[in-house]
Amino acid sequence: MPQHPLYAKSCFFLFLILACSTKGQLGYQLPPKIISTFKNEYFYPRDSTLTDASFNCTAQNGPIQYQWEKDGVVVQNSQYVSIDNSTGTLKFVKMQNGNYGTYQCFATNDNGTSLSKPFKVKEASLGSFPTSSIQEVQCKQYEHCKVPCRNKPRCVPESHCKVRWKIGEGTNTYAPIDKRVAVDNNGDLHFLWTNLNDWTGLPYFCEVSHEQLNKPVVGSQTSLRIDKVSMALEIDPFSVFKEDGRALVGGKGVLRCIFSGYPIPDIQWTSPQQTIIKNTPSKYEISDFGRVLTILQSNPENEGFYICLGKAKTESRPQNVSLNVTSAPVLIGDNQMHDMTVTEGNNATFRCEAMSLSEELPPTQPLWKKNGVDLEFDEEKYILTENSKALTVIDVQKSDTGVYQCVSENSEGVLLKEAILNVIDPLRTDITTHNIVTNITFDNITTTGATMTTTVKQTEPQTGIIVAFVFVGLIILIFISIYLCRRKKGLYCVNEENNANQDDQEIQLGQTPPRPENNGLLNNPE
């Protein structure tokens, strides 16, 4: 059956109204918001060609222009540094002394500027051993013997450095690390009990390597003199090294305990909650023959004193090692630095209740910025309350739209939180539909409906969505009405032939149409 021409026209008209009513609500460009995250520090060696020294800054709500700053100065393209202002990419080709510093990304569109958290680029370095003569360490068979790594050079960062003990000058033979032989975090070599074969006549060298530099340095040349004993005696377990740990929230915390004795004892770890620790995925990892405990995802609940214990036939004294979980300031509580959409003339309040974790120094008072620039406080526009933890923007106008930043720091790092303020008009939408004609044929007689007028008032920012739903609902109702019209018994929608005679057959809606005589076209006069 052919569709009434009004069917398509009505749908097109209502969709056009819907598009116009939501324009400006859904198509309005918001200020940008950077979604990239960066570590606190990055390390690169000087004067080395780099292949993995790129930083990608990405923000939402484009189109966006990016800018990088180092120590507050805009970074320019150069022979060794590449900047792409359209993609936000910062790339180092070769590090020079002037490239080290604090970097921050700025993302800007027509409505504001978003900032990344600042991070430091530092030099990865490895010093050298001073020249020294060979020294002798005296050991006793079956007993603990420590060979110190004397004058160990500075290696930055420590996480990229490794210490091994080489046996013999110019060789590739190293002291094996096993249950009886260990190296502590200071680089000292421990024979947890001494074997006569530990001295072969070749001196020991402490070797320090840096994974980025690929150039190890050696020093601390040492010879051993091992005193032989006639009979091995059991030695109760005792501690020869332990080290506390420190971790940022979400990072790894590492604790170390080394025990000597004959025979070598096993090591047991106990948590601050007095539970025995085993290897647990995503929580605990025990390595280096039990001498290292790693807390994989540290949080404040992991902080406290851990106990390590050497266990053989007897037990050692329990050793306490502590884990300090720390972080930059954090926001505590609800409604902290949330994005806001506010109509003109109202106030907008942002909260930034920065706090440090327990036993940390308190954070600085929040510093407030708008679009990356320090706010100039005017009591007629901005009010600070609660010791600068709450910022109120008075009588907001379109010019107040932008990205507001709260900055606070403590000894462990910097907190930078952003919130978007979007200021809109208190909208009023009047929508009138004219000459929407409803054609219904009853026994070949057409009725024509009168004009329908609909007015929708939008007085709140959120009602743009409500308006959209109202018009979607109207469209659905039209579809349902046409469907029921076609299905209702005895009623048929107008066809092209009926439309040709429409002008002669119209009657006003609300009047009772004259009942035609049965001309044989209808099988059922009812």
N, C-alpha and C positions, 0 to 999 in steps of 0.2 A: 504494500500500500504506500503511495507517495507521501512524503513528509510535508507537513504544512510549512510554508516559507517562514512563518514566524518562529518556528522551532530553532532554526539556525541563527536567525537574527537576534533572538532573545539571548541565546547562549553567548554570542559574540559581544553583545552589548554589556551583559553582566560581567564577563571576563575582563572587558575593558575597564569597567568601573572598579573591579577588584584590583587590577594592576595599578590604576591611578591612585587608589586609596592607600595602597601599601608602599607606593614610591616615597622615598624619604625616610620610611621606617626601616625597610629591609635593605634598601640600596645605599643608605648613609654610610660613609666611610668612617670607621672608628680610628682613634689613634693607634699607633703600632704597639706591639708587645713582643719583646725578644723571647724566644723559646729555647735558644741554645744554652747549654750549660758548659762551664769550664772548671777545671781544677784550680786549686789555689796557686800552684806553682808548676812551672815547666822548666826543664834544664836542657841546654844545648851547648856543645863545646864551641869554643872560639875558633874562627878561621877554618872551620870544617865545612865541606859541602854537605848540605842537608837535603834529605829526600822526604822527610816526614814531618816537617815543621810548618804545617798549615792549620789555620783556625778559621772555621766557618761560622759566621754569625747569621742567624736566620730569625726573622720576625714575621708575625701575622699582620693582616690588615694592610696589604699592599695596594698600589705600588709604593716601594720604599727605596730610599737612598741611604747608603751606609757610610759611616765614617769611623775610622780607628784613631785613638789617641794614645800616646805614650807619655806618661808623666805629665798629662794635661796639655800636651802639644799634638796637633794633628799630624798623623803619619803620612808622609808623601811617598810616592813611588820612587825607587832608587835602583841602583845596580844590584843591591842585595835584598831588597824588600819589595814585594809586589802587593798592591792593593787593588781590589775590584769593588768600586763603590756601588755597583748594581747588584752584585751577588753577596757582598759582605765578606769576601775571602781575604784573609791576611796570610801571606806566605813569606817565609824566610828562606832565601837561597843559600846565604852564607852569613854566619853571625859575626858581627863586628862589635867592638867594645861598646859603641854607642847604641847598640840595639837592645841591650839589657835594660830592663825597667818594668814599670807597671803599665799594663795595657787595658783598654776598655773600648767596647764597641758601642756606637750610637746609631740607632735606626730611626729615620725620620720620614713622616709623610706630611700632608697638608694640615693635619690636626694634632700633631705632637711628636715627641721624641722619647724613645725607650732606651734604657741603658742596660748593658750586660754587667754582671758582677765583675769587678776588676780582678786581674790575675797578674802574677809576677813571672817574668822570663829571666832566668838566672843562668849563670855560667856553670856548665858541667866541667869539673876539673879533677885532676889527680896530681898531687905533688910527687916528690922523690925522696928516697932515703938519703940521709947524710952518709958521707964516707966514714967507715968505722972498721976496726979490726975484728977478727973472729973472737968470740967469747965462748967459754966452756960452761956447760951446765952439768952439775953432778946429780946423778940419779941412783936409785937403789932398786934392785930387782924386786918385782912383785909389788912395788909401792908406786904411789902417784908421783909424777914428775911433770913440771910445767916449764915449757920453753917460751919465754916472752918474745913478742914481736916488738923489738926496741925501736923507738923513734918512728913509729908507723906514720906515713905521710897522710895529710888531709885528703879525703876523697869525698867529693860532693856530686850528687846526693848519696848518702850512705846506702840507700836502697839499691843503687846501681853498682855497688862495689862488692868485691869478693876477695877473701883471703885464702890462699893455699900455701902449703909448705913444700917447697921443692927440695929434693935430696940430690945434692951434687950440683956444682956450678956448670951451667950450659947444658944440663940434661932436661928431659921431659918426664922425669920420675918424680912423683909426688907422694907424700905420706898419705896412706889410705885412711879415710874417715870411716870408722866402724864403731861397734859397741865399746871397744877398748880405747879408741883414739878419737879425740874431739878437738874442735877449734871453737873458742868462745867468741863473743861479739867484739872483743878487743883485738882479736887476731892471735891470741896466745894459743900455743899448741899444748894439749894435755895428753899425756900417756896415763890413763886412769889406773892401770898398773903397768909396770915397765918390764919389757921383754929384752933379753940380751941382744936379740936381733934388731932392736931399734937403732943400734949404732953399727953401721957398716963401714965406718972409716971415712964416709963422705959427709961433708958439712950440710946442715940444714939452712935454707934461705926462706925468709918470709916474703911471699909474693903477693902484691896487691894489684888487682886488675879492675878496670872500669869498663862496663859493657858498651858504652858509647864511644870510648876512645880507642879500644883495641890495642892498647900499648901498656902492658904490665910493667911494674917496677919491682925490683927485688932489693933486699937488704937484710940487716940483722943476722949476719952469718954466725952460726952457732955449731959447736961440737958438743958431743955427749961423752960423759964418763960414767959408765954404769957399774956400780958395785954389785958383785955377785954374792948371793947368800946360799947357804947349804941346803935350806929347806924352806918351802913355801908355807907361810902361816896365813890363816884366814884373817882378814881385816874387815871389821864392821863398816858398813856404809857411812860415808860422811860427805858433806857438801864441799865442793871446790870452786863453784861459781854459781851465781844467780843474778838475774837482771829483771828489773821491773819493766812494765810496758806502758805505752801511751798510744791512744788511738783517737781519731776523729769519729764522731757519730757516723755509723754506717761503714766505717773502714775496718782494717785488720789490726788487732792488738796482739803483740807477740811477747810471750814470757819465756824465760830460759832458766833451767836448772841443770847443773852437771854434778854427778855424784861419783866418788871413787870408792874403792874397796876391792877386796879379793875374796871370792870372785866378784865380777862386776855386778852391781845391784840393778834391778829393774826400777823404773820410776813411776810413781803414782801421783796423779793430779786430782785435787779436790777444789770444787768451786766455792765462792763466798757463801753459797746456800748449803754448804756441807754435803754436797753430792759428789760421788766419784765420777770423774770425767772420762768418757770414752770418745773415740772418733765418731763424730755426728755430722752428717751432711748439712751444709749451710750454717753450722753452729760452731763446732770444734774440730780442730785438726791437730793431731799429735804426730810429730816428725822427729828426725835426727835421733833415732833410737830412743824416743821418749823424752829427749832433752828439751824439746821446743813445743810449747803449747800456743796455738794460734786461735784467737777468737775471731771468727770469720766476718761477722757483721756486728760490730760493737754497738751497744746502746747503753744508756745510763744504768740499766739494770745489771749489766755485766761488770760494772765498776766495783772494786773492792779488793780484798786480799784473797789470793789463791794460795793453796798449800801444795808444795811438792815434797815427796817423800821417797828416799832410797830404800828399796826393800830387797833383802836377800834372806839368809837365815835369821838375821836380825834386821831391825829397821833403824834408819838414821833419825836424827832429830828432824822434826818437821820444819821446813823452811817457808817463810812467808814472802810472797812476791805480789806486788800490787799492780793493778791495771787502772790507769786514769783515763776515763772516757771524757773527751772534751769536744768543744765545737765553738764556732762563732756564735754571736747572739742569735737567739731563736725567738719567734713570736708565740706567746702563750695566750690561750683563750679564744673566744669566738669573735667573729666579725673583725678580723685583722686584715687591713689593706685589701678590701674587696672592691672590685669594679662597681661603678654606680652610674645609673642613668637618672638624671634629675631634670625636672622642668624648670624653666627660667623663673627666677624670683625666689626659689627655695634655697635652703642651706644644705651643704654636703659635709659630712664629718668622716674623716679617715682616722683609724686607730692603728698605732704601732707600738705595742707594749713589749718592747725588746727586753729579754732577760738572758742571763748566762746560766749555764748548768751549775749544779751545786759545787761548792768549793772552788769556783772560778771567780776571777775579779769581775765586778759588775760592769755592764756595758756603758758606753758613753750615751749621753742624751741623744735622742733621735735628731738627725739633721734632715730638714725637709727641702725637697727640690720639686720644681715643675719643669718637665721636659729637659731634665739634666742640668738645670740652672738653679742655684740657691734662691729660695724664695726671699723676696724683700717684704718684710712683714709690715702690713698696714692694718690697723685695727678695724678699719672700715671694710676690709676684704678678708683678712685671715686672723683667726684667733687660735692661739696655742693654749691648751689646758693639760692638766694631769702631768705636770713636769715634762711638757713637750711631747707627751705620748699620744695626744689627740690634736688633730688639725681640723678646724672648721672653716670652710669656704662660705662666706656670707653672700646672700643675694646673688646666686650664680647667674652668669650670663653666658652667651655663646662663646665669648672670649676666654672663659674659664675652662673650656674643654681642653683636655690634654692628659698627659701621663704624670702622675704625682709619685715621687720617690721618697722613701724613708731609708736613711742610712744610719747604722750604728755599728760599733766595733768593740772588741775586747782583745785580750792578748792572743787569742787563737784565730782571729780572722774578722771579716767584714760581713755584716748583714746588709743586703740591698733588696728591698721589696717594693714592688710597683703596683699601682692601682689606676685604672682609667676612669676619668670623670667625663661623662658624655652628657652635655647639656642640650635639651631639645625644647621646642615650643610647646606650650599647652594647647595641643591641636584641637581644632573643631572641624569636623568633616560633615558637610551637608550634601546628600545625594538624593536627587529627584529623578524618577523615571517617568517619562511622558509617553502617552498614547500606546500603552501596552494593551493590545487588543486580544481578548480571549474569544476564539471562534469555536462554537460548539454546534453541531448539527443534530437536531432532534426531529426525526421524521422529515429530513431534508430541509429543515428550517434552521437558519443560523442566528445565534445571538451574539451580540458584540458587547464586550465589557467596557467599562469607563476607565479613565486615566487613574493610575495608582501612584501615590506619592509616598516616598519613604525618607525619613530623616534620621541620620545616625550622628550623635554627638560624641566626640572623643575628648575627654577631659583629663585622662591619665595617660602616662607614657606607655603603659602596657596594653592599652585598648586598641593599638594598631593590629595586634594579633586577633583581638575579639572581632574587629571589623572584618578581617579576612575570613574568619569562621562564619560570620553572619552571611556574607555573600556566597560562600561555598554552600551554605545551607539553602539559600534561595535557589541556587542552580539545581541542587538536588530535588527541591520541592517541585520545580518546573518539570524536571524529568519524570518525577512520580506522577504528577498531574496528567501529563501527556500519555504516560503508560496506562493509567487508569481510564483515561478517556477512551483509549483504543480498545480496552478490554471490557468495559462496562456493557452489559447486555442492553441492546437496543440503541446504543449510541455509537456513532461512527465519526471519526475525525474528518474534517472537510477535505475533499479531494479537489483536483484542479477544475473539474466541471462545476462543482458547487461554488468555487471561488469566482468563477466567471459571472455568476448571477448574484453575487454577495450584496451588491448595492441595493438590489430590489428587494432583498429578503431580510435586511437588518432590522432588528427591533432593539429597543433599549433594554439593557440589563436591569432586571427587577420587575419588568412587565411580563404578564402571562401571555405567552405566544398563542395565537389562534390554532386550534387543533385541526389539522387538515383531514380531508376525507381520505378514506382508504382507497387508493387508486390501484391496488393490486400489487404495488411494489413491495409492500411489507407483508410477510406471511403472518406475523403476529401483531395485530393492531395495538396491543398493550405495550 
